[in-house]
Amino acid sequence: MSMDVSQAAQAPAARDADLIRKQGIGYFRLQRILITALAAVLALIFLWPFFCIVGWSFNKIDVVMNPLWPVPASFTTVLYELMWTRYGFQRYILNSVSVVTAITVLGTLASALAGYTLAKLHFPGRNLLFLMILGVMLLPTQTMLVPRFVVLRQLGLVNNYWGLILPAVGGGAFGIFLMRQFMLAVPTEMMEAGRMDGCNEFTLFWRVVLPTMKAAVLVLGTLSLRGAWNELLWPQIIITDDAKQLLMPAIARLNNLSVADVYARPVVIAASIVAAIVPLALYSYSQRHFVATLTGSVKG
């Protein structure tokens, strides 16, 4: 009898607890739905101008189109065809691909080696050298254009792709800082075990350390490629031959001809969309690594 009374007393409390739990779950679901809807609206607001520009690039140049609506009034691919047939943008794209690939691979490797040296090797002046690298990060890029050009002219690298590659490889202060901070999180015990197995420093870096920091290397490679791909001022200074010009300076040069050429400005828009494909593809692939890697570098 007493057990029945106890169960009867506990039943309302259980029902109340279950009701509170369901209300909490419902509130959490509603909150997630509202946050997702708000994020979708904000994303649409930011992306809508890009969609309109993409739609405009597929519209005939002599057909009026609503600038706030991304659907072309009369669909055509003539602007993209003119990029290849009339303005020869395939040459500029190939130039950019070759130069940017070299900058990304060599720059990322050099930054990783420098970060490993500053984080794991002990030598006199290591901290002073790291402070100098941080000082380079604080300097505006424009202040180094003239001395850099003077040095490259004395080396005979003006109008040469190595004049674009070498400064990017040796001047990656942020890449060195990022790699050094990430290297600090690599366990020293793992490196000591590699040394006991007979690994030299380069083998230890290549086979033990580098596989543990794939995410950081991918992030740095993405940032290096994006920066080199979008670079405009320095290629215009160092490259004077039109046949050797990169994609972004070629787009800027064609934009300056828009007064005399009726197709120049529309083709500039189409070429800009093509140029944006590479950074967008890279960010969509490596975005999951960005937050974790950059957070780890700050904590280190």
N, C-alpha and C positions, 0 to 999 in steps of 0.2 A: 504493500500500500504506500509506504513511504517512498519507494522507488518510482512509482507512478506519479506521485506529486512532484518529485524532483525532475522527472522528465518533462512533465507539463510546465514546470517553471522555466526549464532550459529551452523549450521550443520557441517561445517568443524572442528570446535573446539570440538564438541561432538564426531565426528569420530576419531579425534586425541586422545582424552582422552580414548575412548574405545579401540583404538589400543594399547596405552601405557598399559592399564590395562591387555589386553590379553597377551602382551609381558611379563609383570611382572608375570602373572600366569604361562606362559610357562617356564620362567626362573626358577621359584620356583619349578615346577614339574621336570624340568631337573636336578636341584640341588638335589632334594630328590632322584631321580633315581640314580644319580652318587654316592651319599653318601650311599645309600642302597647297590648298587653293590660293592662298596669298602669295606663296612662292611662284606658283604657275602664272599668276597675273603679273607679278613683277618681271618674271622672265619674258613673258610675252611683250610687255611694254618696252623692255630693253632690246629685244630681238626684232621687233616690228620694223624699225627703220632699215635694218639689214635685209629683211625679207623684201621690203619695198624696193631697195636698190637692186637686189637680185632679179626681181620681176621686171624692173625697168631695163635691165641689161638684155632681157629677152624680148623687148618690145621694139617694133620698127621705129626708126628714128623720125619718120615723118608722120607718125600716128600719135595723137594726143592721148596721154594716159593719166589717170588720177594718181598723183604722187603719194597719196596715203593708202593706196590699195595695191597689194603685191601681185595681183594677177595682171599679166600684160594684156593690153587691148588687142594687139595683133602679134602673135607669137612668131619669133624668128631667131635664128642663131647667127645672123650676119655679122654682128659685132665680134663674136668669138672667131668667126672665120677670118675677119679682117686682121685679127691679132697675128695669125700665122701667114696669111697670104700677102698682106700689104705692109705690115709693120715688123714682121719677122721676130716676134716675141719668143719663139722657140729657142733662138740663139741666146737670148738673155736668161731664159729659164735654165738652160743647160749650164751657162756660166755660173749662175747662182748656186745650182745644185752641187757642182764640183767644188766651188770655193767654200760653201757652207758646210759641206760634208767634211772637208779637211779641217776647217776651224773647229767643228764640233768634236771630231775624234781626237785630234791632237790636243786641243784645249782641255777637254775633259780628262785625258790621260795625264797631261802635265799638272793639272790642278790636283788630281788624286795623288800623284807622286809627291807633290809639294805638301799637301795636307798630311800624308803619312809621315813625311820627314819631320814636320813641325810638331806632330802629335806624339809620335812614338820613338823618335830618335833623340838622344841627348848630345848636344854639342854646344860649344861656347857661342853666345850671341843669339841663341834660338829665340828667346823672348823679345829681344830687340828687333830681330828680323820680322817677327810676327806683328809687332807694333808698327813697323814701317809699312807692312802690307795693309794694315788697318788705315794708316794715313793715306795710302794711295786710294782707298775706297772713298775717302772724304773729299778727294779732289774732283771738281767737275771735269767731265771729259773734254770740254772745249778748251780748257787751259793746257792740255797736252797735245793739241793738234799740231801747233807750229813746231815745237821741238821734235815731235815724232816725224813730221814730214821732212825736217832738215836731216835727221839721222838716216831716214830711208833714201833720201836723194843722194846722200854721200855714199850709201851702200849700193846705189844703182838699182833700187827696187821700185822706182816710180814707174807707173804704167805696167806693173808686174803683179800677178796674183799673190806672190809671196809678200808683197807689201801690205796685203790685206790679212794674210794668214798669220805671219809671225807676230805682229802686235797683239792680235787676239789670243794667240797661244800664250805669250809671255806676260800679258797684262791682265790676266783674269784674277784680280784680287778677290772678288766676291766668291769665285769658284774655289780658290785656295782656302778662304775663310770657312766656307761651307764644308769642304772635305775635312779640314782640320777639326772642326767641331764634331763632325760625325765620327771621325777616327778616334776621338777621345772615349767614345762609348764602346769601342771594340775591346773585349777582355784581354788584358795583358797575359793572363795564364795561357790562353790559346796560342799566342805568339811565342811564348817561352817553350811550349810543347813543340812547336814547329822548329825552333832553333835546336832543341835537343835531338830532333830527328835529322838534323844536318841541313836544314834549309838556310840559304843565304837570304839577304834582305830582299832582293828582287823576287826570288821564288816565294818568300813568305808573303810579300805584298800581292803577288799575282795569284797564288793558289789558296792562301788562307784568308787574307784581309779583304781582297776585292770581292770574292763571292758573298761576303756578309753585308756588303753595302751596295747591292744592286739597285735598291730604290733610290739612294742618294745619287748614284751615278746617272740613273735615268732622269732624275729631276734636273741635275746639272746639265746633262746633255740636251734636255728639252729647252732649258733657259738659254743655253749657248746657241742652239740652233735658231731659236726665236729671235735673239738679239742680232745674230749675224744675218739672218734672212731679212729682217726689217731695217738693217743699217742703210742709211741714206747719205749722210754728210761725208763720212770718210771715203767710201768708194768714189764719190764724185770728185774728191780731192786727189786721190792717188791714181785713179784710172782715167786717162784722157782719150783713149782709143774707143770709138763707138762700138767696134766689133767685140771688145773685151768687157763692155759694160755689164753690170748686174741688173737684176730685174727691177728693183726699187728705183735706182737712178734713171733707168730707161722709162719707167712710168712717169717720173717727175719731168723728164725732158719732153716727153710727148704731151704732158699737160701744159707745158709752156708754149706748145705749138697750136693750142686749141683755137687761138684767134684766127689763124690762117687756114686751118684744116677743120672742116665741119665734122669729120668723123673722129677727130682726136679725143675730145672730151668723152663721148660715149665709149670709145675703146679703152680709155683710161679707167672708166668705171668697171668694165668687163675684166680688164687685166688686174685690177685691184681685188676683185672677187677671186680670180684664179690664184693670186698671190696669198690670199687669206686661207686657202685650203690647207696648206702645210701646217701653219701654227694651230689651226683648229683641230686638225687630225691628231697632232701630237698631244695637245692638251686633253682631248677626249680619251686618248689612250693612257696617259700617265697621270691623270688628275687624282686618282686614288692614292698615289704616292706622295703628293705634294704636302698635305697637311702633316702627316706623320714625320716626314723627313725634315721639314723646316722646323717643326716643333722640337724634334730631337736635337737639331743643331743649336737652337736657342738654349735648351736645357744644358747641353754639354758645355 
